[in-house]
Amino acid sequence: MGDDDAAWVRPRGRAWGNEAQRAVLHAIAEDVARRTEHKVVAIEALRSDGFLEFVAIAGDEAAREEMLGKASPLALDHILTLGVDLDGWRHIPNERLDETTRTFLDQYGHKPDVPASGLPNGWDPDDQLVRLLENDEGELRALIYLDEPLSGLRPTPETVAAINAEAGVMLEAVVSIVERELYGEQVRMVAQARRAIESVRPGLGEEQFLAEVSRAMVEAMAVDTVDVISEATEVPELEDERRHVSELMRRQWRRRGHLVVEREHTWGRGEDAIETPPSLTRIMDTHSLGSGLLVPIGAGEEYLGTLAMGRAIGEPRWTTSEIVAATTVAGDLARLVLESRLMERERALNAELRGVADYRRDMVFTLAHELRNPVSVLWTHLELLADEADPELRDESVHAMDRAARRIEDMIEDLMALATADDPERSTPRTRVDFSALVRESCQFQATTAGLSGVELEVDVTDDLLIVGEVAGLQRLVTNLLSNALKYTLSGGAVRVTLAPERHEQRDGVLLTCADTGVGIAPGDLESVFKPFYRSARPEARRRPGTGLGLAITERVVSGHHGRIGVESVLGEGSTFSVWLPLAPPDAPRGAA
């Protein structure tokens, strides 16, 4: 409490205990007043959120109407520094109060409308006699105030000794009741919540587990709604303020606190009230809630999500013990959330390992199948050569063996290129490449093949488009796309290659397109064209030679250059492959031009 505290904000009230517990404490306050010969006795209980709350006031109906259930910050400095110690009690004479303390007491306390006694050593209406009630471990549990002594005199060591003798047992009872409220209700709620959690079947993924836990807990606990929300959970009513609310909960996790949400104000642990965010008000309106309790779920420094509990309009306010219980349950949920995440990672890893095993099996099977034909050709013609005397037939066998050997060689080169493109630890020099010149050269190299096939090759390339990359990989990329287009385009058709600047996701880049009027790709084949060894089952495609590795290599080269590749096709009309690659930054190292 300092001089800069211009505005005093009262914390959330009526958050401690139930009516039965309050009634017992009121009876104790009345008994203490009678035994100690004071007109007024007030008891403040310490709540789990760090605030004090008046839970019993005896002997002053005006004070009871004004103060009962009201909360205040845990500010003991004025008691400890201004008070005079009297056998466990602190007497704070009026003349020792400073202006800051008077302002605080005016805001959070009650001054009786009675005159000073006028007696020597007489009691003043601004005097205070207070005792801090602690448990056996020295932990503060409550404060008790005695006011308006019937004698009209200030306390002395003798009168305080008499007070302790008369009220000592009562003071111990106050501590016991406050602790029982704190721990008894907490144990009951935690047990209910844990039974609900245990009823959820094991082995669920995180989101499914959280949904099941939410349903189980709302049935087991005395609340109207329970939602266990992870950072990834979509809450439509919250999206406009998701970042703001998430930051509020992250701050609460760092403080190991919570938020109590009511329609107008929201309170955090040991914090002044803030205006309730509109998104939280909308959620309460949607579910007809009067209040909510938000407890962060976390582990170490990591915020994982929120345990959100709601009560209907008109239902009791959240008590200290409920908040403590919810905090304990949130700790249990954090452990289970981490276990669910670990299980999901294990499942994903197992699926990935199964995928790798399947991929290897398919690779071996496909490779064996693809090698069988050329190897069979080699063996067949070797046998023919051993028995054939006719030179012309021997030459035909040699040519057939040459074609088979070349096919095997092409397959080996493609396999090596695929392995190289797939190697995450492979480090190749990246330099600034004149991609415009590279595309033109590749087209010129393929122009003869296009002419012999009766296919028109159109080229439209913007000059001086520079990218950063590996020259060999980029050459293979362009060559694969162009040779594929020429291979599947019939005589009389056309292949068009274009290269132009293109922005993608706020980044400057280049767009390479290779469009043909060939046989096209069936819709069912489109999603598989970039898989290794994939060949369409259609006869028109099968008649063209190939290893099924070209497009797989192309896709990996594009990915390795932080680009994207796509394909559009209409069966019988042709296909268009599009490749976007980022432009070279000005400071990129120079290389191929």
C-alpha positions as CSV (number, residue, x, y, z in Angstrom):
1,M,0.0,0.0,0.0
2,G,1.7,3.2,-1.1
3,D,1.0,6.9,-1.8
4,D,0.3,6.2,-5.5
5,D,-2.7,4.0,-4.7
6,A,-5.2,6.5,-5.8
7,A,-8.1,4.1,-6.5
8,W,-9.1,1.3,-4.1
9,V,-10.8,-1.7,-5.6
10,R,-12.6,-4.1,-3.3
11,P,-11.9,-7.8,-4.1
12,R,-14.7,-10.3,-4.8
13,G,-16.8,-11.0,-1.7
14,R,-18.7,-13.9,-0.1
15,A,-16.2,-16.4,-1.4
16,W,-15.5,-18.2,1.9
17,G,-17.4,-21.1,3.4
18,N,-21.1,-21.9,3.5
19,E,-23.9,-20.5,5.6
20,A,-23.6,-23.2,8.3
21,Q,-19.9,-22.4,8.8
22,R,-20.7,-18.7,9.0
23,A,-23.4,-19.3,11.6
24,V,-20.9,-21.2,13.8
25,L,-18.4,-18.4,13.6
26,H,-21.0,-15.8,14.3
27,A,-22.0,-17.8,17.5
28,I,-18.3,-17.8,18.5
29,A,-18.0,-14.1,17.9
30,E,-21.0,-13.5,20.2
31,D,-19.5,-15.8,22.8
32,V,-16.1,-14.0,22.6
33,A,-17.9,-10.6,23.0
34,R,-19.7,-11.8,26.1
35,R,-16.6,-13.4,27.7
36,T,-14.2,-10.5,26.9
37,E,-16.7,-7.8,27.8
38,H,-16.6,-6.1,24.4
39,K,-19.6,-4.9,22.5
40,V,-18.3,-5.7,19.0
41,V,-16.3,-8.7,17.8
42,A,-15.4,-9.3,14.1
43,I,-13.7,-12.2,12.4
44,E,-11.9,-12.1,9.1
45,A,-10.9,-15.4,7.4
46,L,-8.0,-15.8,5.0
47,R,-9.1,-17.2,1.6
48,S,-7.0,-19.2,-0.8
49,D,-6.9,-16.3,-3.2
50,G,-4.8,-14.3,-0.7
51,F,-7.6,-12.0,0.4
52,L,-9.3,-11.6,3.8
53,E,-13.1,-11.7,4.2
54,F,-15.3,-10.7,7.0
55,V,-17.2,-13.9,7.9
56,A,-18.7,-13.0,11.3
57,I,-19.6,-9.7,13.0
58,A,-21.4,-9.6,16.4
59,G,-22.7,-6.6,18.3
60,D,-23.1,-4.0,15.5
61,E,-25.9,-4.5,13.0
62,A,-24.8,-1.5,11.0
63,A,-21.3,-3.0,10.6
64,R,-22.8,-6.4,9.9
65,E,-25.0,-5.0,7.1
66,E,-22.1,-3.0,5.6
67,M,-19.1,-5.4,6.0
68,L,-20.2,-9.0,6.3
69,G,-19.0,-11.0,3.2
70,K,-16.8,-8.1,2.1
71,A,-13.1,-8.8,1.2
72,S,-9.9,-6.9,1.5
73,P,-6.3,-7.3,0.6
74,L,-4.0,-9.0,3.0
75,A,-2.3,-5.9,4.3
76,L,-0.8,-6.4,7.7
77,D,1.9,-3.7,7.7
78,H,-0.1,-1.3,9.8
79,I,-0.9,-4.0,12.3
80,L,2.7,-5.1,12.7
81,T,4.4,-1.7,12.6
82,L,1.8,0.6,14.3
83,G,0.4,-1.9,16.8
84,V,1.7,-2.4,20.4
85,D,2.2,-6.0,21.3
86,L,0.1,-7.2,24.2
87,D,0.5,-11.0,24.8
88,G,-0.3,-11.9,21.2
89,W,-2.7,-9.1,20.5
90,R,-1.9,-5.8,18.8
91,H,-3.3,-2.6,20.1
92,I,-3.2,0.2,17.5
93,P,-4.0,3.5,19.2
94,N,-5.7,6.2,17.2
95,E,-2.8,8.6,17.6
96,R,-0.4,6.2,15.8
97,L,-2.4,6.0,12.6
98,D,-0.9,7.7,9.5
99,E,-2.9,9.1,6.6
100,T,-2.3,6.1,4.3
101,T,-3.5,3.7,7.0
102,R,-6.6,5.8,7.7
103,T,-7.4,5.8,4.0
104,F,-7.1,2.1,3.8
105,L,-9.3,1.6,6.9
106,D,-11.9,3.9,5.6
107,Q,-12.1,1.9,2.4
108,Y,-12.0,-1.6,3.9
109,G,-13.1,-1.2,7.5
110,H,-16.0,0.2,9.5
111,K,-15.8,3.1,12.0
112,P,-18.5,3.0,14.7
113,D,-20.5,6.1,15.1
114,V,-19.8,6.5,18.8
115,P,-18.0,9.2,20.8
116,A,-14.7,8.7,22.6
117,S,-15.1,7.5,26.2
118,G,-13.5,10.6,27.6
119,L,-11.9,8.6,30.4
120,P,-8.2,8.6,31.3
121,N,-6.6,6.0,29.0
122,G,-10.0,5.8,27.4
123,W,-10.9,3.9,24.2
124,D,-11.1,5.9,21.0
125,P,-13.5,4.9,18.1
126,D,-10.4,4.7,15.8
127,D,-8.6,2.4,18.2
128,Q,-8.1,-1.2,17.1
129,L,-7.4,-4.4,19.1
130,V,-6.6,-7.3,16.7
131,R,-5.1,-10.7,16.9
132,L,-3.6,-12.8,14.1
133,L,-4.9,-16.3,14.4
134,E,-2.3,-18.9,13.2
135,N,-2.2,-22.7,13.1
136,D,0.5,-24.8,14.8
137,E,2.8,-24.3,11.8
138,G,2.6,-20.5,12.2
139,E,0.4,-20.1,9.1
140,L,-2.1,-17.2,9.2
141,R,-5.7,-18.4,9.1
142,A,-7.8,-15.5,10.4
143,L,-7.9,-12.2,12.2
144,I,-10.2,-11.3,15.1
145,Y,-11.1,-7.8,16.2
146,L,-12.4,-6.6,19.6
147,D,-14.1,-3.2,19.6
148,E,-15.9,-0.9,22.0
149,P,-14.9,-2.4,25.4
150,L,-17.7,-2.1,28.0
151,S,-15.2,-0.6,30.4
152,G,-14.5,2.3,28.0
153,L,-10.8,1.8,28.6
154,R,-7.9,0.8,26.4
155,P,-6.3,-2.6,26.9
156,T,-3.6,-3.3,29.5
157,P,-1.4,-6.4,30.0
158,E,-3.8,-7.4,32.8
159,T,-7.0,-7.1,30.8
160,V,-5.4,-8.8,27.8
161,A,-4.3,-11.7,30.0
162,A,-7.9,-12.0,31.1
163,I,-9.1,-12.0,27.5
164,N,-6.8,-14.8,26.6
165,A,-7.9,-16.8,29.6
166,E,-11.6,-16.4,28.7
167,A,-11.4,-16.7,24.9
168,G,-8.3,-18.9,24.2
169,V,-10.4,-22.0,23.4
170,M,-12.7,-19.9,21.1
171,L,-9.7,-18.6,19.1
172,E,-8.4,-22.1,18.6
173,A,-11.9,-23.1,17.4
174,V,-11.9,-20.3,14.8
175,V,-8.6,-21.6,13.4
176,S,-10.0,-25.1,13.3
177,I,-13.1,-24.1,11.4
178,V,-11.2,-22.1,8.9
179,E,-8.8,-25.0,8.2
180,R,-11.7,-27.5,8.1
181,E,-13.5,-25.4,5.5
182,L,-10.3,-25.1,3.5
183,Y,-9.4,-28.7,3.6
184,G,-12.6,-30.6,4.1
185,E,-14.5,-29.2,1.1
186,Q,-11.3,-29.4,-0.9
187,V,-10.9,-33.1,-0.2
188,R,-14.5,-33.9,-1.1
189,M,-14.3,-32.0,-4.4
190,V,-10.9,-33.5,-5.3
191,A,-12.2,-37.0,-4.6
192,Q,-15.2,-36.4,-6.8
193,A,-13.1,-35.1,-9.6
194,R,-10.6,-37.9,-9.4
195,R,-13.3,-40.5,-9.5
196,A,-14.6,-38.8,-12.6
197,I,-11.2,-38.7,-14.2
198,E,-10.6,-42.4,-13.4
199,S,-13.9,-43.3,-15.2
200,V,-12.5,-42.1,-18.5
201,R,-11.2,-45.0,-20.6
202,P,-7.4,-45.0,-21.1
203,G,-5.6,-44.7,-24.4
204,L,-7.4,-41.6,-25.8
205,G,-5.7,-38.8,-27.7
206,E,-5.5,-35.4,-26.0
207,E,-8.6,-33.7,-27.5
208,Q,-10.8,-36.8,-27.1
209,F,-9.5,-37.3,-23.5
210,L,-10.2,-33.7,-22.6
211,A,-13.8,-34.0,-24.0
212,E,-14.4,-37.2,-22.1
213,V,-13.0,-35.8,-18.8
214,S,-15.2,-32.7,-19.2
215,R,-18.4,-34.8,-19.5
216,A,-17.4,-37.0,-16.6
217,M,-16.5,-34.1,-14.2
218,V,-19.7,-32.2,-14.8
219,E,-21.8,-35.2,-13.8
220,A,-19.7,-35.8,-10.6
221,M,-19.3,-32.3,-9.3
222,A,-21.7,-29.7,-8.0
223,V,-21.2,-27.4,-11.0
224,D,-23.2,-26.7,-14.2
225,T,-20.5,-26.9,-16.8
226,V,-16.9,-28.2,-16.9
227,D,-14.6,-27.8,-19.9
228,V,-11.0,-28.8,-20.0
229,I,-9.6,-26.7,-22.8
230,S,-6.2,-27.1,-24.4
231,E,-4.3,-24.4,-26.3
232,A,-5.5,-26.1,-29.6
233,T,-9.1,-26.4,-28.6
234,E,-11.4,-24.3,-30.8
235,V,-13.9,-22.2,-28.8
236,P,-15.9,-20.2,-31.4
237,E,-17.2,-17.6,-28.8
238,L,-13.6,-16.9,-27.8
239,E,-11.8,-16.5,-31.1
240,D,-12.0,-12.7,-31.2
241,E,-10.2,-12.4,-27.9
242,R,-8.4,-15.8,-27.9
243,R,-4.9,-14.2,-27.6
244,H,-6.0,-11.8,-24.8
245,V,-7.6,-14.6,-22.7
246,S,-4.7,-16.9,-23.3
247,E,-2.3,-14.3,-22.1
248,L,-4.5,-13.8,-18.9
249,M,-4.3,-17.5,-18.2
250,R,-0.6,-17.7,-19.0
251,R,0.0,-15.0,-16.4
252,Q,-2.1,-16.9,-13.9
253,W,-0.1,-20.0,-14.5
254,R,3.2,-18.1,-13.9
255,R,1.6,-16.8,-10.7
256,R,0.1,-20.2,-9.9
257,G,-3.2,-18.4,-9.6
258,H,-6.8,-18.5,-11.1
259,L,-9.5,-16.3,-12.4
260,V,-13.0,-16.0,-11.0
261,V,-15.3,-14.6,-13.7
262,E,-18.5,-12.8,-13.1
263,R,-20.6,-10.8,-15.5
264,E,-19.1,-7.4,-14.7
265,H,-15.7,-8.2,-13.1
266,T,-13.0,-10.8,-13.2
267,W,-10.6,-11.5,-10.3
268,G,-7.2,-13.1,-10.2
269,R,-5.3,-14.4,-7.2
270,G,-4.2,-11.4,-5.2
271,E,-5.1,-9.0,-8.0
272,D,-7.6,-6.2,-8.3
273,A,-10.7,-6.7,-10.4
274,I,-10.7,-6.2,-14.1
275,E,-13.6,-5.7,-16.5
276,T,-14.7,-9.1,-17.7
277,P,-13.7,-9.6,-21.4
278,P,-16.8,-9.5,-23.7
279,S,-16.0,-13.0,-25.1
280,L,-16.3,-14.5,-21.6
281,T,-19.5,-12.7,-21.1
282,R,-20.8,-14.1,-24.4
283,I,-19.9,-17.6,-23.2
284,M,-21.8,-17.1,-19.9
285,D,-24.8,-15.8,-21.9
286,T,-24.7,-18.8,-24.2
287,H,-24.7,-21.3,-21.4
288,S,-26.9,-19.2,-18.9
289,L,-24.1,-19.0,-16.4
290,G,-23.8,-16.5,-13.6
291,S,-20.1,-17.1,-12.8
292,G,-17.1,-19.1,-13.9
293,L,-13.8,-20.4,-12.4
294,L,-10.8,-20.6,-14.7
295,V,-7.8,-22.5,-13.4
296,P,-4.6,-22.8,-15.6
297,I,-3.3,-26.2,-16.4
298,G,0.5,-26.4,-16.7
299,A,3.7,-28.2,-16.1
300,G,7.0,-26.5,-15.2
301,E,7.1,-23.3,-17.3
302,E,4.7,-24.6,-19.9
303,Y,1.0,-23.5,-20.0
304,L,-1.0,-26.4,-21.3
305,G,-4.6,-25.3,-21.1
306,T,-7.5,-24.3,-18.8
307,L,-9.9,-26.0,-16.4
308,A,-13.1,-24.0,-16.9
309,M,-16.0,-24.5,-14.5
310,G,-19.4,-22.7,-14.6
311,R,-22.3,-22.1,-12.3
312,A,-25.8,-21.1,-13.3
313,I,-27.3,-17.7,-12.5
314,G,-28.4,-17.6,-8.9
315,E,-26.1,-20.4,-7.8
316,P,-23.6,-19.9,-4.9
317,R,-20.4,-18.0,-5.5
318,W,-17.0,-19.8,-5.7
319,T,-15.6,-20.5,-2.3
320,T,-12.0,-20.7,-1.2
321,S,-12.0,-24.5,-0.8
322,E,-13.6,-25.0,-4.2
323,I,-10.8,-22.9,-5.8
324,V,-8.1,-24.8,-4.0
325,A,-9.8,-28.1,-5.0
326,A,-10.0,-27.0,-8.6
327,T,-6.3,-26.1,-8.5
328,T,-5.4,-29.6,-7.2
329,V,-7.5,-31.2,-10.0
330,A,-5.8,-29.0,-12.6
331,G,-2.5,-30.5,-11.4
332,D,-3.8,-34.0,-11.9
333,L,-5.1,-33.0,-15.4
334,A,-1.7,-31.6,-16.3
335,R,-0.1,-35.0,-15.7
336,L,-2.8,-36.8,-17.7
337,V,-2.5,-34.3,-20.6
338,L,1.2,-34.9,-20.8
339,E,0.6,-38.6,-20.8
340,S,-1.9,-38.3,-23.6
341,R,0.5,-36.2,-25.6
342,L,3.2,-38.8,-25.0
343,M,0.9,-41.5,-26.1
344,E,-0.1,-39.6,-29.3
345,R,3.6,-39.1,-30.1
346,E,4.3,-42.8,-29.6
347,R,1.4,-43.6,-31.9
348,A,2.6,-41.2,-34.5
349,L,6.1,-42.6,-34.2
350,N,4.8,-46.2,-34.5
351,A,2.7,-45.2,-37.6
352,E,5.8,-43.5,-39.1
353,L,7.9,-46.6,-38.4
354,R,5.2,-48.7,-40.0
355,G,5.1,-46.3,-42.9
356,V,8.9,-46.6,-43.3
357,A,8.7,-50.4,-43.2
358,D,5.9,-50.4,-45.8
359,Y,7.8,-47.9,-47.9
360,R,10.9,-50.1,-47.9
361,R,8.9,-53.3,-48.6
362,D,7.1,-51.5,-51.5
363,M,10.4,-50.1,-52.7
364,V,12.1,-53.5,-52.8
365,F,9.1,-55.1,-54.5
366,T,8.8,-52.4,-57.1
367,L,12.5,-52.3,-57.7
368,A,12.6,-56.1,-58.2
369,H,9.7,-55.9,-60.6
370,E,11.2,-53.0,-62.6
371,L,14.6,-54.8,-62.8
372,R,13.1,-58.2,-63.8
373,N,12.2,-57.2,-67.3
374,P,15.6,-55.8,-68.4
375,V,17.4,-58.6,-66.6
376,S,15.2,-61.1,-68.4
377,V,16.0,-59.5,-71.7
378,L,19.7,-59.7,-70.9
379,W,19.6,-63.4,-70.0
380,T,17.4,-64.3,-73.0
381,H,19.7,-62.6,-75.5
382,L,22.8,-63.9,-73.9
383,E,21.4,-67.4,-74.4
384,L,20.6,-66.5,-78.0
385,L,24.1,-65.1,-78.6
386,A,25.5,-68.4,-77.5
387,D,23.6,-70.4,-80.1
388,E,23.0,-67.8,-82.9
389,A,25.4,-67.8,-85.9
390,D,23.5,-65.2,-88.0
391,P,25.3,-61.8,-87.7
392,E,22.1,-59.8,-88.1
393,L,20.2,-61.7,-85.4
394,R,23.3,-61.4,-83.2
395,D,23.3,-57.6,-83.8
396,E,19.6,-57.4,-82.8
397,S,20.4,-59.2,-79.6
398,V,23.2,-56.9,-78.8
399,H,20.9,-53.8,-79.4
400,A,18.3,-55.3,-77.1
401,M,20.9,-56.0,-74.4
402,D,22.1,-52.4,-74.8
403,R,18.6,-51.0,-74.3
404,A,18.1,-53.2,-71.2
405,A,21.4,-52.1,-69.8
406,R,20.6,-48.4,-70.4
407,R,17.2,-48.9,-68.6
408,I,19.0,-50.4,-65.6
409,E,21.5,-47.5,-65.7
410,D,18.7,-44.9,-65.8
411,M,17.0,-46.6,-62.9
412,I,20.2,-46.6,-60.9
413,E,20.8,-42.9,-61.6
414,D,17.3,-42.0,-60.6
415,L,17.5,-44.0,-57.4
416,M,20.8,-42.2,-56.5
417,A,19.2,-38.9,-57.3
418,L,16.2,-39.7,-55.1
419,A,18.4,-40.8,-52.3
420,T,20.4,-37.6,-52.6
421,A,17.3,-35.4,-52.6
422,D,15.9,-37.3,-49.5
423,D,19.1,-37.0,-47.4
424,P,18.5,-34.4,-44.7
425,E,22.2,-34.4,-43.7
426,R,23.4,-33.8,-47.2
427,S,25.1,-30.4,-47.6
428,T,25.4,-29.0,-51.1
429,P,26.7,-25.6,-52.1
430,R,23.9,-23.1,-52.7
431,T,24.6,-20.2,-54.9
432,R,22.7,-17.5,-56.8
433,V,21.5,-19.2,-60.1
434,D,20.2,-17.4,-63.2
435,F,17.1,-19.6,-63.4
436,S,16.0,-17.9,-66.6
437,A,19.1,-19.0,-68.4
438,L,18.9,-22.5,-66.9
439,V,15.3,-23.0,-68.1
440,R,16.2,-21.7,-71.6
441,E,19.1,-24.1,-71.9
442,S,17.0,-27.0,-70.8
443,C,14.4,-26.2,-73.4
444,Q,17.0,-25.8,-76.1
445,F,18.4,-29.2,-75.2
446,Q,15.0,-30.9,-75.5
447,A,14.0,-29.0,-78.7
448,T,15.5,-31.8,-80.9
449,T,13.5,-34.5,-79.0
450,A,10.3,-32.3,-79.4
451,G,10.9,-31.9,-83.2
452,L,11.5,-35.6,-83.8
453,S,8.3,-36.4,-81.9
454,G,6.3,-33.9,-83.9
455,V,5.5,-31.8,-80.7
456,E,5.6,-28.0,-80.8
457,L,7.7,-26.6,-78.0
458,E,6.8,-23.0,-76.9
459,V,9.0,-21.2,-74.5
460,D,8.2,-17.8,-72.7
461,V,10.8,-17.0,-70.1
462,T,11.3,-13.6,-68.3
463,D,14.9,-12.6,-68.2
464,D,17.2,-12.3,-65.2
465,L,15.2,-14.2,-62.6
466,L,17.7,-15.2,-60.0
467,I,17.2,-17.8,-57.3
468,V,19.4,-19.5,-54.7
469,G,19.9,-23.2,-55.2
470,E,21.9,-26.2,-56.3
471,V,22.5,-26.1,-60.1
472,A,22.4,-29.9,-60.6
473,G,19.1,-30.3,-58.7
474,L,17.5,-27.4,-60.5
475,Q,18.6,-28.7,-63.9
476,R,17.1,-32.1,-63.1
477,L,13.9,-30.5,-61.9
478,V,13.4,-28.6,-65.3
479,T,14.5,-31.6,-67.4
480,N,12.2,-34.0,-65.6
481,L,9.1,-31.8,-66.1
482,L,10.0,-31.1,-69.7
483,S,10.9,-34.7,-70.7
484,N,7.7,-36.0,-69.0
485,A,5.6,-33.5,-70.9
486,L,7.2,-34.5,-74.2
487,K,6.9,-38.2,-73.5
488,Y,3.1,-38.1,-72.8
489,T,2.2,-35.7,-75.7
490,L,1.3,-37.2,-79.0
491,S,2.6,-36.0,-82.4
492,G,0.8,-32.8,-83.3
493,G,0.4,-31.7,-79.8
494,A,2.2,-28.9,-77.9
495,V,4.2,-28.3,-74.8
496,R,4.4,-24.7,-73.3
497,V,7.0,-23.7,-70.8
498,T,6.8,-20.3,-69.0
499,L,8.8,-18.6,-66.3
500,A,7.7,-15.3,-64.7
501,P,7.9,-13.4,-61.3
502,E,5.2,-14.5,-58.8
503,R,4.5,-13.5,-55.2
504,H,3.4,-16.2,-52.8
505,E,2.5,-15.7,-49.1
506,Q,4.0,-12.2,-49.1
507,R,7.3,-13.5,-50.6
508,D,8.8,-12.7,-54.0
509,G,9.5,-15.7,-56.2
510,V,9.3,-17.2,-59.6
511,L,6.7,-19.4,-61.1
512,L,7.7,-22.1,-63.6
513,T,4.9,-23.8,-65.5
514,C,5.1,-26.7,-67.9
515,A,1.8,-27.4,-69.7
516,D,1.1,-30.1,-72.3
517,T,-1.7,-31.3,-74.5
518,G,-0.9,-34.9,-73.8
519,V,-2.9,-37.9,-72.5
520,G,-3.6,-36.3,-69.1
521,I,-3.7,-37.8,-65.7
522,A,-6.8,-39.6,-64.3
523,P,-8.3,-37.9,-61.2
524,G,-7.5,-41.0,-59.1
525,D,-3.8,-40.8,-60.0
526,L,-3.3,-37.1,-59.3
527,E,-2.5,-37.5,-55.5
528,S,0.0,-40.2,-56.2
529,V,2.1,-38.8,-59.1
530,F,4.9,-37.6,-56.7
531,K,5.3,-41.0,-55.0
532,P,8.4,-43.0,-55.9
533,F,7.9,-45.7,-58.6
534,Y,4.3,-44.7,-59.1
535,R,3.1,-45.5,-62.6
536,S,-0.5,-45.2,-63.8
537,A,-2.3,-48.4,-64.6
538,R,-3.8,-46.9,-67.8
539,P,-2.4,-48.5,-71.0
540,E,-1.7,-45.1,-72.6
541,A,0.7,-44.2,-69.8
542,R,2.2,-47.7,-69.5
543,R,3.3,-47.7,-73.1
544,R,5.7,-44.9,-72.3
545,P,9.0,-46.0,-70.8
546,G,10.0,-44.7,-67.4
547,T,11.1,-45.6,-63.8
548,G,8.3,-43.8,-62.0
549,L,11.0,-41.8,-60.1
550,G,11.2,-38.6,-62.1
551,L,8.3,-36.6,-60.4
552,A,9.3,-38.0,-57.0
553,I,12.8,-36.5,-57.5
554,T,11.3,-33.3,-58.8
555,E,9.0,-32.9,-55.8
556,R,12.0,-33.4,-53.4
557,V,14.2,-30.9,-55.2
558,V,11.4,-28.3,-55.0
559,S,10.9,-29.0,-51.3
560,G,14.7,-28.7,-50.7
561,H,14.6,-25.3,-52.3
562,H,11.7,-24.1,-50.0
563,G,9.3,-24.1,-52.9
564,R,6.0,-25.7,-53.8
565,I,4.8,-27.8,-56.7
566,G,1.3,-28.6,-58.0
567,V,-0.4,-30.3,-60.9
568,E,-3.7,-29.8,-62.7
569,S,-4.8,-32.2,-65.4
570,V,-7.8,-33.2,-67.5
571,L,-7.8,-36.8,-68.8
572,G,-7.3,-36.7,-72.6
573,E,-6.6,-33.0,-72.7
574,G,-3.3,-32.5,-71.0
575,S,-1.5,-31.6,-67.7
576,T,0.0,-28.5,-66.2
577,F,2.8,-28.7,-63.6
578,S,3.5,-25.5,-61.6
579,V,6.6,-24.9,-59.5
580,W,7.1,-21.8,-57.3
581,L,10.6,-21.0,-55.9
582,P,11.7,-18.0,-53.8
583,L,13.8,-15.3,-55.5
584,A,17.4,-14.8,-54.4
585,P,18.0,-12.2,-51.7
586,P,20.4,-9.4,-52.7
587,D,23.1,-10.7,-50.5
588,A,23.0,-14.3,-51.8
589,P,26.4,-15.7,-52.9
590,R,27.1,-15.5,-56.6
591,G,27.3,-18.7,-58.6
592,A,26.0,-20.0,-61.9
593,A,24.7,-17.3,-64.2
